Amino acid sequence: MYYRFDPRPKINLALYRNRVQGELKVSYEKEINDFVERNRDEILQVLSELVQIRTENIPPSGNEKKGQEYLYNKLTEFIPEKDIEVFDTDEIEGIKEHPLFFPTIDGMKRRYKGRPNLVATLRGRGGGSSLVLSGHVDTVPAGEEHWKIFDDPFSGKIKNGKLYGRGSMDMKGGLVASLFAIKCIIELGLGLKGDVFFESVVDEEYGGVNGTLACRLRYPNIDFAILSEPSGLVSGIETRGGSDWKISIKESGEGGITPIGYEIPNPIYKLSKVAISLEKYNKERNKIVKVPDAYKENPFLPLLTFLFYAGGKECFEVKGVPTEAYLHFWVETFAGMEEDEVMEDLIGFMHDELNQYQEFRNNFPNFERVTRYLSGHRTDRNHPALNSLRRSFKAFGIDYIKKGVPHACDAFSFKLASKTDVVVLGPKGSNPHGLDEYVEVESVMNLIKIMAYMGIDYSG
């Protein structure tokens, strides 16, 4: 499907021609610094406005379109419309047959109509390496809990150098940095050899990744990618993996209140034992797990139990003992760990733990995967792009630190679905997916500088 978003600002053709005809300079740190300072107010305005647009991923669908429309209109100010492509995930030929395509979430079919991916191309002269600055525009929902710094979880307001709002850190700060990095390259009049791409995908949250997969299949030959997931402004050369699981317990009988003569089986008691056993498993596995070098400073591998449900949400919904109970948990892995082996180990441990209770011996809980397994990713340490990235940090006096990022994301899909290797590089901030999520303003500015320099150095 070809989208046309309105209104569309007019491109500055003189600016674009200047970029195409320009000569590469030997040194451009000062020019990049000047660009960022000159455009600081606009950068913060664009980031604030994008955060204010609710692009929540609400399975099995999502509300990303207005955010993509906003980014599209910004891009048309400095990139010709013919070089901007907008397409739905499931219209990519062969995507539904691809082994990485995951069609469901918690048994529901994912829906992609009206949830476009967005890719803009800054075309080079030819003969250079290509680079994509990639990120996702969808966010997790704000939730119902009260935010403390600003009441509105989509405020986009700044306090003490921090811009607050759902998605500010994860990952609209990175998206806006990518957009202005490309604008910077154009304004500096640097005619690059290789193509540089801006990419905003949908449906990354909740183990989606299908938007990223669509872009990899559409653009399979890009040489390298910067994925601007939160990394604390360090070079994320490794990511973790993991998946969401659901444990269900169902009791026979009618539930309700206690009749005379016998006790009603209570799934809440059983599920409590399951939760405690999960906690014990995670402590035990962290004693023996082999920690990769990239995670020596942050070796803990979490298992997160994040939903425990039985009966109802409010007291007055509940009329007695329920017959069903379930919990959701996330089990995290390092790159190189296979899901089948991880779950075999976990379920074996749970069998041993729960068999000490009579009520579990002939009624083991049901384990069901809710989302796809996100593999961990390891960047090729010898990739020439990392040399460009190191120089980009050094140019602005920023310490170049390489380590593993403490979360899973869509990085794994790049090499599995295309020739593109990837490093995770995003801004500093805190509380992604949580209350009072924020991104540090200066970190966004520094990220623009690094990305712009990287585009020039690597693709020039």
VENUR-V60572 format. One record per backbone hydrogen bond with DSSP energy under -1.0 kcal/mol. NH is the residue of the N-H (numbers start at 0). CO is the residue of the C=O. E is the energy in kcal/mol with one decimal. If there is no record, write none. Layout:
nh = (NH:NH)
co = (CO:CO)
e = (E:E)
This chain:
nh = (11:12:15:16:17:18:19:20:21:31:32:33:34:35:36:37:38:42:43:44:45:46:47:48:49:50:51:56:60:62:67:68:69:70:71:72:73:74:75:76:77:78:82:83:84:86:90:91:94:100:104:105:107:109:110:114:116:117:118:119:120:121:124:125:130:131:132:133:134:136:138:154:155:158:161:162:163:164:165:167:171:172:174:175:176:177:178:179:180:181:182:183:184:185:186:187:188:189:191:192:193:195:196:197:198:199:200:208:212:213:214:215:216:217:218:223:224:225:226:227:231:232:234:235:236:236:238:239:240:241:242:244:245:246:247:248:250:255:269:270:271:272:273:274:275:276:277:278:279:280:281:282:283:284:285:286:288:294:295:303:305:306:308:311:316:317:320:324:325:326:327:328:329:330:331:332:336:341:342:343:344:345:346:347:348:349:350:351:352:353:354:356:359:360:362:365:367:369:370:373:378:382:385:387:388:389:390:391:392:393:394:395:396:397:402:403:404:412:413:415:416:417:418:420:422:423:424:429:433:437:438:439:440:443:444:445:446:447:448:449:450:451:452:453:454:455:456:457:458:459)
co = (76:10:11:12:13:14:15:16:17:27:28:29:30:31:32:33:34:38:39:40:41:42:43:44:45:46:47:138:57:55:63:64:65:66:67:68:69:70:71:73:74:74:79:80:118:116:87:88:91:97:107:369:104:102:59:111:86:199:84:197:82:195:191:192:194:223:196:225:198:200:54:151:163:161:158:438:156:436:152:164:166:167:170:171:172:173:174:175:176:177:178:179:180:181:182:183:185:184:189:458:458:121:130:119:132:117:134:202:208:209:210:211:212:213:214:129:420:131:422:133:426:425:400:423:234:402:376:406:332:373:330:328:367:326:365:324:322:320:265:266:267:268:269:270:271:272:273:274:275:276:277:278:279:280:281:283:284:291:292:329:327:327:325:309:313:314:255:248:308:246:306:244:303:242:301:240:333:337:338:339:340:341:342:343:344:345:346:347:348:349:350:353:356:357:359:247:245:243:243:241:236:379:382:383:384:385:386:387:388:389:390:392:393:392:234:293:237:409:410:411:412:413:219:222:224:235:226:437:430:429:162:427:160:439:440:441:442:443:444:445:446:447:448:449:450:451:452:453:454:455)
e = (-1.4:-1.3:-1.9:-2.8:-2.1:-1.7:-2.1:-2.6:-1.2:-2.2:-2.7:-2.8:-2.3:-2.3:-2.3:-2.8:-1.9:-2.8:-2.3:-2.1:-2.8:-2.5:-2.5:-2.7:-2.4:-2.3:-1.9:-3.4:-2.0:-2.2:-2.1:-2.6:-2.0:-2.2:-2.6:-2.2:-1.7:-2.5:-2.0:-1.2:-1.9:-1.8:-1.9:-1.9:-3.5:-1.7:-1.1:-1.3:-1.9:-1.6:-2.2:-2.1:-2.1:-3.2:-3.1:-1.7:-3.2:-2.4:-2.7:-2.5:-2.6:-3.2:-2.3:-3.1:-2.1:-2.0:-3.0:-2.5:-1.3:-2.6:-1.8:-1.5:-1.2:-2.3:-1.3:-2.8:-2.8:-2.3:-3.3:-2.3:-3.2:-1.6:-1.7:-2.5:-1.9:-2.1:-2.3:-2.3:-1.9:-1.8:-1.9:-2.3:-2.0:-2.0:-2.6:-2.0:-1.6:-1.5:-1.1:-1.2:-3.2:-2.1:-2.9:-2.7:-2.4:-2.9:-2.7:-1.0:-2.5:-2.2:-1.7:-2.2:-2.4:-1.8:-2.4:-1.2:-1.5:-2.5:-2.7:-2.3:-1.5:-2.4:-2.7:-3.3:-1.3:-1.2:-2.4:-1.8:-2.6:-2.2:-1.5:-3.0:-3.0:-2.7:-2.3:-2.7:-3.2:-2.0:-1.2:-2.7:-2.0:-1.5:-1.8:-2.5:-2.1:-2.0:-2.2:-2.0:-2.0:-2.5:-2.2:-1.6:-2.2:-2.8:-1.6:-1.0:-2.0:-1.9:-1.5:-2.4:-1.6:-1.3:-3.1:-1.8:-1.4:-1.3:-3.3:-2.0:-2.4:-1.9:-2.1:-2.4:-2.7:-2.2:-1.8:-2.0:-2.0:-2.2:-2.9:-2.1:-2.0:-2.4:-3.0:-2.0:-2.1:-2.4:-2.4:-2.0:-2.4:-2.8:-1.9:-2.0:-1.6:-1.1:-1.1:-2.2:-2.3:-2.4:-1.1:-3.1:-2.8:-1.9:-1.6:-1.3:-2.3:-2.4:-2.2:-2.0:-2.0:-2.3:-2.1:-1.2:-1.6:-2.2:-2.0:-2.4:-2.8:-1.4:-1.6:-1.1:-1.5:-1.2:-2.4:-1.2:-2.0:-2.3:-2.3:-2.0:-2.3:-2.1:-2.1:-2.4:-2.4:-1.5:-1.9:-2.4:-2.1:-2.0:-1.7:-2.4:-2.8:-2.7:-2.5:-2.6:-2.6:-2.0:-3.2:-3.0:-1.7:-1.2)
